[in-house]
Structures are given as C-alpha cells and as structure tokens.
Amino acid sequence: MPSKLITAEEVSEQIGVTVGTLQLWRCTGRYKLPYIKAGRLVRYRQSDIDEFIDRRAHEHTGSRIDSATDN
C-alpha cells in the first residue's frame, strides 16, 4: 500500500520545525528528507517522515539507537 502523502504543514507539526525551515531544507539539501513536487504543490510521504524521525533517534550518550537490534 502506498504511503499517505501529507502537507508541509502536517510535517511541521510532526517534527516541530516551521514550514519555512522545511522549505530551506528542500532548497539546501541540508537533511535527506524526500519530497514530492507537482507543480507548486509539495507533499511528503508519511513513511519518509517516519524514517527521518527514526534516523535521528539517539541515546543520552550520543550513541545512535539501532532499531533493528533494539528489542
């Protein structure tokens, strides 16, 4: 089943950054956060947002949490 497409406003609420920040990230490529563009519309796949969040999970020691081995 294809992942749901969501707006920049919805992504903004989920990850706690402004829509302007998302726009800056798209322009600069600062973070690997795939998006879909159709004309002037920008949409994100919910699955890509979930992966983006997972990639940024860290323990308090600064170590990255490996969800594949974390039971």
C-alpha positions in Angstrom: 0.0 0.0 0.0 1.4 3.4 -1.0 2.3 5.7 1.9 0.0 8.6 2.6 1.0 12.0 1.2 1.0 14.8 3.7 1.5 18.6 3.5 4.4 20.6 4.8 2.1 21.9 7.5 1.5 18.4 8.7 5.2 17.6 8.6 5.9 20.8 10.5 3.6 19.7 13.3 5.0 16.2 13.5 8.7 17.1 13.7 8.4 20.5 15.4 10.0 22.8 12.7 8.4 25.6 10.8 7.2 25.3 7.2 9.9 27.8 6.3 12.6 25.5 7.8 11.3 22.7 5.6 11.5 24.9 2.6 15.1 25.8 3.5 16.0 22.2 3.9 14.5 21.4 0.4 16.5 24.3 -1.2 19.8 23.5 0.5 19.6 19.7 0.8 20.6 20.0 4.5 18.7 16.9 5.5 17.8 13.9 3.5 14.1 14.3 3.6 12.5 13.3 0.3 9.5 15.2 -1.0 7.2 15.1 -4.0 6.6 18.2 -6.1 3.7 18.5 -8.5 3.6 22.0 -10.0 3.7 24.3 -6.9 2.4 21.6 -4.6 4.9 20.0 -2.2 4.0 16.8 -0.4 5.8 14.3 1.8 5.3 10.6 2.2 4.4 9.7 5.8 6.8 6.7 5.6 9.7 9.1 4.7 8.8 11.3 7.7 8.8 8.2 10.0 12.2 7.1 8.7 13.5 10.7 9.1 12.5 10.6 12.7 13.9 7.1 13.3 17.3 8.1 11.8 17.5 10.9 14.4 16.9 8.7 17.5 19.9 8.8 19.9 20.5 7.6 23.4 21.6 10.1 26.0 25.2 9.1 25.5 25.2 10.4 22.0 25.0 6.9 20.5 22.6 6.2 17.7 19.8 3.8 18.6 19.8 0.9 16.2 16.1 0.0 15.9 16.9 -3.2 14.0 18.7 -4.7 17.0 16.8 -3.0 19.8 14.3 -5.4 21.3 
